[in-house]
Structures are given as C-alpha cells and as structure tokens.
Amino acid sequence: MPSINCAVRGCHNTWGKRNQTLNYDCFDHGKKRSECCGPLFTLHRAPTDVEDLRLWLKALNLKNSPKCPFVCSYHFVDGKPTPEHPYPEKWLGYNAPLKRPRRVLEKYTPASASCAVEDDNCEETSPLPPEHNYGKNASPSIDQPLNCNQATQCSGPPELHRQLLRTDRLSLLYTGLPLDAFSFLANQLTKDYKNSFQLDAHDQVLMTLMKLRLNLLQDDLAERFHVSQSQVSKITSVWYDIMEEKMRSYIPWLPRETIQATMPQCFKEHYQTTTCVIDCSETPLQKPHNLDSRGESYSHYYGQNTIKYLVAIAPSGLIMFVSAAYGGRCSDKFITSNSGFLEYLRPGDVVMADRGFVISDLLHERKVKLILPAFTKKGMPLSEEDTTNTRRIANVRVHVERVIRRIKNLSQIIPVNLAHKFDKILRICAALSNLRGDIIHEED
C-alpha cells in the first residue's frame, strides 16, 4: 500500500517505508525487526466519529486535507491514539499560535461615582483652580474630578435601546411595537436568558426586531450597535430560535365562545357563524443555485421564485394559525391539507376562503362549512344575488389581506441562506402582529 502517506506537513513516512523497516536489524535482540519488535512506526487512520474527526483535522491544521488522513506514530504522545491523548500533538510541522483570552470591555467609572456609591450624602468636591478658565461651552478634561452629585457621573452610559426607543413613534418605527409592548416583550424574553455576548440582552432583542421590521443590512446594524458583522449574524440567529420558542403562546387557536364574543359588526350582519378566514401569501426568494430547488420554488403567478405560506385569522383579526414555508409551486389545496390546519377544525365550524381554495371535499369529511365567492359558469356573468354575496365576502375578507401585510416585515428578497429560518421568522412576525393588539379597526 505505497499510496498511504502521513498527512502531517513535512513528514514523509509512507506505508512502503514502514514495510522497509521490518527488514532492519534489531540491536536489542540481534534479529530482524519483523521477528521481534516490528516496524519503527505505523500509520493510524483518522477516527470515523464526526466530532473526533473535526478535532483530528484541527490538530493537523491543513489547508487542503485528504478525505481519509493517516498519521504516523511519531506524532502521538504515546506512539498511538490513546484515551488520554487521542489526537496528534507532536512535530506537526507548524507553530501553534498562542490562545489569548477575550478582552472584557470595562466601562469607565470616574472617582466621583464611586464616592456617590459609598456615601449618598457626599459633599461636592473643591472648585476648579482659578488658573483653569474654561469657556462657556467648554468642559474639563477627563482627568479632572467632577462633582459627585451630578446624575450623569453617578451612573453608566444608557443602553442603546433606551437611546433609540425614546418615544412610541420611534418604537413603532424600529420594532413595529409600542414602547410598553416592547418593554413587556423584552422582559419576557430575557427573563431566563444567559447572555453569551457583550451586548446588552435588551439591545439584542432590539437588533433582531429591527432586522425583521426594516430588513437592515448587517453592516448597518453592526455600525448602529457597535459590534462586528459576524456578531450581528450570530445574535440574530440565536434570537430567532429563542423568540420562536417563547412566543408560540401568542398565536392561540381561540374557542368558539371567544370568537363569537369578539366578532366585529361587519361579520355579525351576514357571517356571524364564521370561525376563521384563510388565505395564502407569497414572499420573493432569491433564486437558488440548485435546479430542483429553483423549480420547486418558482411561482407562475408571480413569475419568480417565492416562498408560500397559509395564514388563518379569527374574525376579530387575531392570527390563530400560520403554516410552515412551502415552495411557490405548491397549490393552496396542497398547503391546506399538509400544513396541519385541518387538525384545528371541529364539526360545525365555518371557514371563509378565496376562490383558489378548492377544499370543499377536505372540509366535508370533517363536517365543516366553506364560504367561497361565486364562480362564473361557462363565461356567463354572475347573477345579481351572486354578485351581492361576492361583494359581502370581499368586504370582510379584506382583513386577512391586512394581516398578511403586517406579517410581511421582510421588504426585500429573502436570501437563500435565510430560507431554513423562514418558518420561525413567520411565526415570530405573526406573534408580533398579535402583540400589537386589535388590527381590524386600526388604520395603517
């Protein structure tokens, strides 16, 4: 097996050389090494476990590692992989860089602030020397002690979320939530959160909401929050998972009694038994490189690659169900039958939908009634009664379109690398829309 070489840089041991050492004379026993001690070295195969293989390749530090790397005995502490030293550590052909600990950012605390902490009744320091004649708008240097009764000196700099969200108008602009709703949500999300980043936990929530609301570039968010671009990517990815898990309760399926009690007047006049209104929507997706994925996500209606999902709202406007993301090629009937929406329906419920939802057979099995606009037959115009019913349905169905517009917080095309997180992003945006409150009577 002459093709097996040691993968360590600068090491030229091969399986052929290993066999040649068997013919060497052993000075201890006076025999050939093949008869007593064996070869001078042997080659060990990399482990098959994924984590062990990753650490094995990390120790080798190769730019282009082979598919199945072998390492000779010279590079192991015990001459072979052992439980105490399972990875190569000796003579690896490079100098390992020193691992410096991460620098901890410490806030500057003036001496007067510590005075205020120890004694709340501390007196003002002596005035500045007369030779320092500061102008009207000038300020003393940082080395000069200041009065410890000044509130700005006795407390650290405010967090970024306090600077950005000063009013309800700014809170609605950056997060889509009123200031009280943002404070409530941030407190709930960060209650048991163990912060592994240097940024304040509330600022991390604000960063994620700004990404969802405004779809800002990562460079822009990094500049606003004074972190690196990689930190922005890590923080938002972590908080997508946390927010989706903790905000599931914000998308409840309401019982019939609650639906009837909160039904607005526009439904009570003609459709007072309606349980929910459903509709599908699509969001543009960046064109995938894979041809199969490109075909599955192509929407003939929009003429581009999209992600499609189903939304069900109560007559009051509360989002009760949002499906996972499907390719734009999927039909409304396929998504309705495979998204799990039918499992929430009970006999006697009434579902209102658009013409594209040919799901009467699926609902008939569950004894659920379907309300659809009238269809034209053989090119004939609608009758006066059908036209009136269609207008009435359109008058109340418009609310589901308004809710979907709220969910569509990502204004630009969704990148392909974010498509695997879009299911969670959908549920987060739906929960945030419910958190805003009543949207049927709210004007945008």
C-alpha positions as CSV (number, residue, x, y, z in Angstrom):
1,M,0.0,0.0,0.0
2,P,2.6,2.6,-1.1
3,S,-0.1,5.3,-1.6
4,I,-0.7,5.8,2.1
5,N,1.3,8.7,3.4
6,C,1.5,10.6,6.7
7,A,-0.7,13.7,6.4
8,V,1.4,15.9,8.7
9,R,3.2,18.7,7.0
10,G,6.9,17.9,6.4
11,C,6.6,14.2,7.3
12,H,7.5,11.8,4.5
13,N,6.7,8.5,6.2
14,T,4.7,6.1,4.0
15,W,3.4,2.6,4.2
16,G,6.2,1.5,1.9
17,K,8.9,2.9,4.3
18,R,7.0,1.2,7.2
19,N,7.4,-2.2,5.5
20,Q,11.1,-1.5,4.8
21,T,11.8,-1.0,8.5
22,L,10.7,-4.6,9.0
23,N,14.0,-5.7,7.4
24,Y,16.1,-3.6,9.7
25,D,18.3,-5.3,12.3
26,C,17.2,-5.0,15.9
27,F,20.1,-4.1,18.1
28,D,18.4,-5.4,21.2
29,H,17.6,-8.8,20.0
30,G,20.0,-9.4,17.1
31,K,17.2,-10.3,14.8
32,K,15.2,-8.7,12.0
33,R,12.6,-6.3,13.3
34,S,9.9,-8.3,11.6
35,E,10.7,-11.2,14.0
36,C,10.7,-9.3,17.3
37,C,9.8,-5.6,17.7
38,G,8.0,-4.9,14.5
39,P,8.3,-1.7,12.3
40,L,9.7,1.5,13.6
41,F,6.4,3.3,13.1
42,T,2.9,2.6,11.8
43,L,0.2,4.7,10.2
44,H,-3.1,5.3,12.1
45,R,-6.4,6.0,10.3
46,A,-8.5,9.0,11.3
47,P,-11.5,8.3,13.5
48,T,-14.9,7.9,12.0
49,D,-16.8,9.9,14.6
50,V,-17.7,13.4,13.2
51,E,-16.5,15.4,16.3
52,D,-13.3,13.3,16.7
53,L,-12.5,13.7,13.0
54,R,-13.0,17.5,13.3
55,L,-10.6,17.7,16.2
56,W,-8.2,15.4,14.4
57,L,-8.1,17.7,11.3
58,K,-7.9,20.8,13.5
59,A,-4.8,19.4,15.1
60,L,-3.3,18.8,11.6
61,N,-4.1,22.4,10.5
62,L,-4.1,21.5,6.8
63,K,-5.2,23.9,4.1
64,N,-6.5,21.0,1.9
65,S,-6.9,17.9,4.0
66,P,-7.2,14.5,2.3
67,K,-10.5,12.6,2.5
68,C,-9.0,9.9,4.8
69,P,-5.9,11.3,6.6
70,F,-3.4,8.9,8.1
71,V,-0.9,10.0,10.8
72,C,2.3,8.0,11.8
73,S,3.2,7.1,15.3
74,Y,5.8,9.8,15.6
75,H,3.2,12.5,16.1
76,F,1.4,10.9,19.1
77,V,2.4,11.3,22.7
78,D,2.0,7.5,23.4
79,G,3.1,6.4,20.0
80,K,-0.6,5.7,19.0
81,P,-4.0,7.2,19.8
82,T,-5.0,6.6,23.4
83,P,-7.9,7.8,25.6
84,E,-5.5,10.2,27.3
85,H,-4.0,11.5,24.0
86,P,-6.4,10.6,21.1
87,Y,-5.1,13.3,18.7
88,P,-1.7,14.0,17.1
89,E,0.2,16.5,19.2
90,K,4.0,16.2,18.4
91,W,6.0,17.6,15.5
92,L,3.0,18.8,13.4
93,G,5.0,21.0,11.1
94,Y,3.8,24.4,12.4
95,N,3.9,26.5,15.5
96,A,0.5,26.7,17.1
97,P,-0.5,30.4,17.9
98,L,-1.0,31.5,21.4
99,K,-4.6,31.5,22.6
100,R,-5.2,34.9,24.1
101,P,-8.2,35.3,26.4
102,R,-11.0,37.5,25.1
103,R,-10.7,41.1,26.3
104,V,-13.5,42.1,28.6
105,L,-14.9,45.6,27.9
106,E,-15.0,47.6,31.1
107,K,-16.9,50.7,31.5
108,Y,-15.1,53.8,32.7
109,T,-16.2,54.8,36.2
110,P,-15.0,58.2,37.5
111,A,-13.7,58.5,41.0
112,S,-16.6,60.7,42.0
113,A,-19.1,58.0,41.0
114,S,-17.5,55.5,43.5
115,C,-17.8,58.3,46.1
116,A,-21.5,58.5,45.5
117,V,-21.9,54.8,45.8
118,E,-20.2,54.6,49.2
119,D,-21.9,57.7,50.6
120,D,-25.1,59.1,49.2
121,N,-24.6,62.3,51.2
122,C,-21.1,63.1,49.9
123,E,-20.3,66.7,49.5
124,E,-19.2,68.5,46.4
125,T,-15.5,68.5,45.6
126,S,-13.5,71.6,45.8
127,P,-13.9,74.1,42.9
128,L,-11.5,74.1,40.0
129,P,-8.3,76.0,40.4
130,P,-8.5,79.6,39.3
131,E,-5.9,79.2,36.6
132,H,-8.3,76.9,34.6
133,N,-10.5,79.4,32.8
134,Y,-12.9,77.3,30.8
135,G,-15.1,78.9,28.3
136,K,-18.9,78.9,28.3
137,N,-19.3,75.7,26.3
138,A,-16.0,74.1,27.3
139,S,-15.8,71.1,29.7
140,P,-12.9,70.0,32.0
141,S,-10.6,67.2,30.9
142,I,-11.4,63.6,31.9
143,D,-8.6,63.6,34.5
144,Q,-10.2,66.5,36.4
145,P,-12.6,65.2,39.2
146,L,-16.2,66.3,38.8
147,N,-19.0,66.9,41.3
148,C,-20.3,63.5,42.5
149,N,-23.8,64.8,42.8
150,Q,-24.2,65.0,39.1
151,A,-26.5,62.3,37.9
152,T,-24.6,61.8,34.6
153,Q,-21.5,60.9,36.5
154,C,-23.0,58.6,39.1
155,S,-24.5,56.2,36.5
156,G,-23.0,54.4,33.5
157,P,-23.9,55.3,29.9
158,P,-27.5,54.3,28.9
159,E,-28.2,51.2,26.9
160,L,-28.8,51.6,23.1
161,H,-32.4,50.6,23.3
162,R,-33.0,53.5,25.7
163,Q,-31.4,55.9,23.3
164,L,-33.2,54.7,20.2
165,L,-36.6,54.0,21.7
166,R,-37.3,57.3,23.4
167,T,-41.0,57.6,22.2
168,D,-43.8,55.4,21.0
169,R,-43.3,56.8,17.5
170,L,-39.6,55.6,17.4
171,S,-40.6,52.3,18.9
172,L,-43.2,51.7,16.2
173,L,-40.7,52.7,13.5
174,Y,-37.9,50.4,14.6
175,T,-39.8,47.4,16.1
176,G,-43.4,47.7,15.0
177,L,-44.5,47.7,18.6
178,P,-45.5,50.4,21.1
179,L,-42.9,51.2,23.7
180,D,-44.8,49.5,26.5
181,A,-45.3,46.3,24.4
182,F,-41.6,46.3,23.5
183,S,-40.6,46.6,27.2
184,F,-43.0,43.8,28.1
185,L,-41.7,41.5,25.4
186,A,-38.1,42.2,26.1
187,N,-38.5,41.4,29.8
188,Q,-40.3,38.2,29.0
189,L,-37.7,37.0,26.5
190,T,-34.7,37.9,28.7
191,K,-36.0,36.5,31.9
192,D,-34.1,33.3,31.9
193,Y,-31.6,34.2,29.1
194,K,-27.9,33.6,29.8
195,N,-26.1,36.3,27.8
196,S,-23.1,35.0,26.0
197,F,-22.5,38.2,24.1
198,Q,-21.1,41.5,25.3
199,L,-24.1,43.4,24.0
200,D,-27.0,44.0,26.5
201,A,-29.8,41.5,26.2
202,H,-32.4,44.1,25.5
203,D,-30.2,45.5,22.8
204,Q,-30.0,42.1,21.2
205,V,-33.8,41.9,21.2
206,L,-34.0,45.3,19.6
207,M,-31.4,44.3,17.0
208,T,-33.4,41.3,16.0
209,L,-36.7,43.2,15.8
210,M,-35.0,45.9,13.7
211,K,-33.8,43.2,11.3
212,L,-37.3,41.8,11.0
213,R,-39.1,45.1,10.8
214,L,-36.7,47.1,8.5
215,N,-34.6,44.3,7.0
216,L,-31.5,46.4,7.6
217,L,-28.1,45.2,6.3
218,Q,-25.8,43.5,8.8
219,D,-23.2,46.2,8.2
220,D,-25.8,48.8,9.2
221,L,-26.8,47.0,12.3
222,A,-23.1,46.4,13.2
223,E,-22.5,50.2,12.9
224,R,-25.6,51.1,15.0
225,F,-24.8,48.7,17.8
226,H,-21.0,49.0,17.7
227,V,-20.3,45.3,17.1
228,S,-18.8,43.3,14.3
229,Q,-20.8,42.0,11.3
230,S,-20.3,38.4,12.4
231,Q,-21.7,39.2,15.9
232,V,-24.9,40.6,14.2
233,S,-25.3,37.3,12.3
234,K,-24.8,35.2,15.4
235,I,-27.0,37.3,17.6
236,T,-30.0,37.3,15.2
237,S,-29.6,33.6,14.5
238,V,-29.7,32.8,18.2
239,W,-32.7,35.1,18.9
240,Y,-34.7,33.7,16.0
241,D,-34.7,30.3,17.9
242,I,-35.4,31.9,21.3
243,M,-38.2,34.2,20.2
244,E,-39.9,31.4,18.2
245,E,-39.9,29.1,21.1
246,K,-41.1,31.6,23.7
247,M,-43.7,33.4,21.5
248,R,-45.7,30.3,20.4
249,S,-48.4,31.1,23.0
250,Y,-49.0,34.4,21.2
251,I,-50.7,32.5,18.3
252,P,-53.6,30.7,20.1
253,W,-56.5,28.9,18.4
254,L,-59.5,30.6,20.1
255,P,-62.5,28.6,21.2
256,R,-65.9,29.3,19.6
257,E,-67.2,31.2,22.6
258,T,-64.3,33.7,22.4
259,I,-64.6,34.0,18.6
260,Q,-68.3,34.9,19.0
261,A,-67.7,37.3,21.8
262,T,-65.0,39.2,19.9
263,M,-66.7,39.2,16.5
264,P,-66.8,42.7,14.9
265,Q,-70.0,44.1,13.5
266,C,-69.1,43.6,9.8
267,F,-69.2,39.8,10.4
268,K,-72.3,39.8,12.6
269,E,-74.5,41.2,9.9
270,H,-74.1,38.3,7.4
271,Y,-71.5,35.8,8.5
272,Q,-71.9,35.5,12.3
273,T,-71.0,31.8,12.4
274,T,-67.6,32.3,10.8
275,T,-64.8,30.6,12.7
276,C,-61.8,31.7,10.7
277,V,-60.7,33.4,7.4
278,I,-57.8,31.8,5.5
279,D,-55.6,32.9,2.7
280,C,-52.2,32.1,1.2
281,S,-49.4,34.6,0.5
282,E,-46.0,34.5,-1.1
283,T,-42.7,36.3,-0.4
284,P,-40.0,36.6,-3.0
285,L,-37.0,34.3,-2.6
286,Q,-33.5,34.7,-4.0
287,K,-33.0,32.3,-7.0
288,P,-31.4,29.1,-5.7
289,H,-28.4,27.6,-7.5
290,N,-29.8,24.1,-7.2
291,L,-32.1,23.4,-10.2
292,D,-34.5,21.2,-8.2
293,S,-34.9,23.9,-5.5
294,R,-35.4,26.5,-8.2
295,G,-38.2,24.5,-9.8
296,E,-40.0,23.8,-6.5
297,S,-40.0,27.5,-5.5
298,Y,-40.9,29.0,-8.9
299,S,-44.3,30.7,-8.8
300,H,-46.1,31.1,-12.2
301,Y,-48.4,33.7,-10.7
302,Y,-45.6,36.0,-9.7
303,G,-43.1,34.9,-12.3
304,Q,-40.2,34.4,-9.9
305,N,-39.1,32.2,-7.0
306,T,-41.2,32.6,-3.9
307,I,-41.9,31.1,-0.5
308,K,-45.6,30.4,0.1
309,Y,-47.5,30.0,3.4
310,L,-51.0,29.8,4.8
311,V,-52.5,32.2,7.3
312,A,-55.8,31.8,9.3
313,I,-57.2,34.6,11.3
314,A,-60.2,35.0,13.6
315,P,-63.0,37.5,12.6
316,S,-61.5,39.9,15.2
317,G,-58.2,39.9,13.3
318,L,-56.2,37.7,15.7
319,I,-53.8,35.3,13.9
320,M,-54.7,31.8,15.0
321,F,-52.6,29.8,12.6
322,V,-49.6,30.3,10.3
323,S,-48.2,27.4,8.4
324,A,-44.6,26.4,7.6
325,A,-43.0,27.8,4.4
326,Y,-43.6,25.9,1.1
327,G,-42.2,26.4,-2.3
328,G,-44.1,28.9,-4.5
329,R,-45.1,26.0,-6.9
330,C,-47.4,24.4,-4.3
331,S,-51.1,24.9,-4.6
332,D,-53.4,26.3,-2.0
333,K,-55.1,23.0,-1.5
334,F,-51.8,21.1,-1.0
335,I,-50.7,23.6,1.6
336,T,-54.0,23.5,3.4
337,S,-54.1,19.7,3.6
338,N,-50.4,19.3,4.6
339,S,-49.8,22.2,6.9
340,G,-51.8,20.8,9.9
341,F,-54.5,23.5,9.6
342,L,-57.3,20.9,9.3
343,E,-56.5,19.4,12.7
344,Y,-57.7,22.5,14.4
345,L,-61.2,22.4,12.8
346,R,-64.2,20.9,14.6
347,P,-67.6,19.8,13.3
348,G,-69.8,22.8,12.8
349,D,-67.0,25.3,12.1
350,V,-67.3,27.7,9.2
351,V,-64.2,28.6,7.1
352,M,-64.1,31.6,4.7
353,A,-61.6,31.5,1.8
354,D,-60.9,32.8,-1.7
355,R,-61.7,31.1,-5.0
356,G,-58.4,29.3,-5.2
357,F,-59.2,27.1,-2.2
358,V,-61.0,24.1,-3.8
359,I,-61.0,22.3,-0.4
360,S,-64.7,21.6,-0.1
361,D,-64.1,17.8,-0.2
362,L,-61.5,18.1,2.6
363,L,-63.8,20.1,4.8
364,H,-66.9,18.0,4.1
365,E,-65.2,15.0,5.7
366,R,-64.8,17.0,8.9
367,K,-68.4,18.4,8.7
368,V,-67.0,22.0,8.2
369,K,-68.8,24.5,6.0
370,L,-66.8,26.5,3.4
371,I,-67.7,30.0,2.3
372,L,-66.3,31.0,-1.1
373,P,-67.1,33.8,-3.6
374,A,-69.3,32.7,-6.5
375,F,-67.8,31.2,-9.7
376,T,-68.8,32.2,-13.2
377,K,-70.2,29.3,-15.3
378,K,-69.4,28.9,-18.9
379,G,-68.5,32.5,-19.3
380,M,-71.9,33.7,-18.2
381,P,-72.0,36.8,-15.9
382,L,-72.8,36.4,-12.3
383,S,-76.4,36.8,-11.2
384,E,-77.4,39.7,-9.0
385,E,-77.6,37.6,-5.9
386,D,-74.1,36.0,-6.5
387,T,-72.6,39.5,-7.2
388,T,-74.0,40.8,-3.9
389,N,-72.7,37.7,-1.9
390,T,-69.3,38.1,-3.6
391,R,-69.1,41.8,-2.6
392,R,-70.1,40.9,1.0
393,I,-67.4,38.2,1.2
394,A,-64.8,40.6,-0.2
395,N,-65.8,43.2,2.3
396,V,-64.9,41.0,5.2
397,R,-62.0,39.0,3.6
398,V,-60.0,42.2,3.1
399,H,-59.0,41.9,6.8
400,V,-56.9,38.8,6.2
401,E,-55.0,40.7,3.5
402,R,-54.3,43.5,6.0
403,V,-53.0,40.9,8.5
404,I,-50.7,39.3,5.9
405,R,-49.3,42.7,5.1
406,R,-48.4,43.0,8.7
407,I,-46.6,39.7,8.6
408,K,-44.6,40.7,5.6
409,N,-41.9,42.6,7.5
410,L,-39.1,41.5,5.2
411,S,-39.5,44.0,2.5
412,Q,-36.7,42.8,0.2
413,I,-36.0,39.4,-1.4
414,I,-35.3,36.7,1.1
415,P,-31.7,35.4,0.8
416,V,-31.2,31.6,0.2
417,N,-29.1,31.3,3.4
418,L,-32.1,32.5,5.4
419,A,-34.7,30.2,3.9
420,H,-34.1,27.5,6.5
421,K,-35.1,30.0,9.3
422,F,-38.1,31.4,7.5
423,D,-40.6,29.0,9.3
424,K,-39.5,30.5,12.6
425,I,-39.5,34.1,11.2
426,L,-43.1,33.6,10.0
427,R,-44.2,32.6,13.5
428,I,-42.3,35.4,15.1
429,C,-43.8,38.0,12.8
430,A,-47.3,36.6,13.4
431,A,-46.8,36.7,17.2
432,L,-45.6,40.3,16.9
433,S,-48.7,41.2,14.9
434,N,-50.9,39.8,17.6
435,L,-49.0,41.6,20.3
436,R,-49.8,44.9,18.7
437,G,-53.5,44.4,19.6
438,D,-56.7,44.9,17.6
439,I,-56.0,45.4,13.9
440,I,-59.5,45.2,12.4
441,H,-60.3,48.7,13.4
442,E,-56.8,50.1,13.2
443,E,-55.8,52.3,10.2
444,D,-52.4,52.0,8.8
